[in-house]
Amino acid sequence: MDDASIDLTKGHRDRLRTKYLNAGLQSLLDYERLELLLTYAISRRDVKPVAKALLARFKSLRGVLDAEVGELCQVEGLAENSALLLKLVK
């Protein structure tokens, strides 16, 4: 990843955090909620595709949070540490 794409990812992450801080959790779509959570476990990488893949596989935010660690790890881009974070949030 080059410096320009790192800056774009950081800017997007900052916008998500600001949106959450200014308008609360209800202002975020489910994939944005997952995205924001995943930014704390997956650094310097676009996590939107991972968030959307999780929702596609598990059908809802509740489905993602109810999934087992092993099931979560089957989603491309999601390692055990990230899966554990999602389980801890539940």
N, C-alpha and C positions, 0 to 999 in steps of 0.2 A: 504494500500500500504506500503510495507516495504522500508527501507532506500535504498536498492540496486536498486529497480525499480524507486524510486524518482531520484536517480543519473542518471540512464539511460535516463529518460525523460528529465532531465535538459540537459544532453549531446546532445540529439537529438535537443532540442530547440536551444541550442547554435550553433549547426551545421547549422540549418536552417537560423539563424540570420547571421552567418558568410558567408554562401553561398549568401544570399541577399546582404550583404554589399560588398562582393568582386566582384560579377558578375551581380548584379542588378535584378530587378523584372523578366526580361525575362528568367533568369536562373532557375526560379521556375516553377514547374508544377502547374496547377490550385489547386489541393488539397494541395500542399505545401504552396501556397499563403494563402489559407483559414486557414491552420494549423498555420501558423505564426501569422495571425491576432487573431486567437482564443487563442493563448498562452497568450495574454494580458487580456483576459476575464476569462479564465478557468485555474486556477493554479493547479499545482501538479497532473495533470491527462493527460494521452495520448489523444491528440485531433485529431490524424490522423483518427480514425474511425468516428468521428463526421464530419470531413471535407469530407471524402469519402461518407458518408451517405447524406450529403447536396448535393453534386454533383450528386449522384444517383437519388435523388428525384427531383432536380430542373434542371438537365441536363447540366448546364454550370455555370461558375462563374457569368456571367451576370444574369442568372436565380436565383441564390442564392441572389444576391444583389437586384434584383427586387421583390423578395418575400416579402409578408407582415410579420410583426413580429409574428402574430399568427400562420402563416404557418411554419415559421422557428422554433418556439417553439414546433411544433409537431415532430421534429426530436429528437430522443433519445439522451440525453446528452447535449442538447442545451436549456439553460434557457433564460429568458427574457433579462437579462443584456447582454448576448452574442449576442442575436438577435439584440438588439439595437446597439451594436458596429458595426455589419455588415451593418445595415441601415445607420449609421453615415458615414461609409467609402464611401458609394455610393455618 
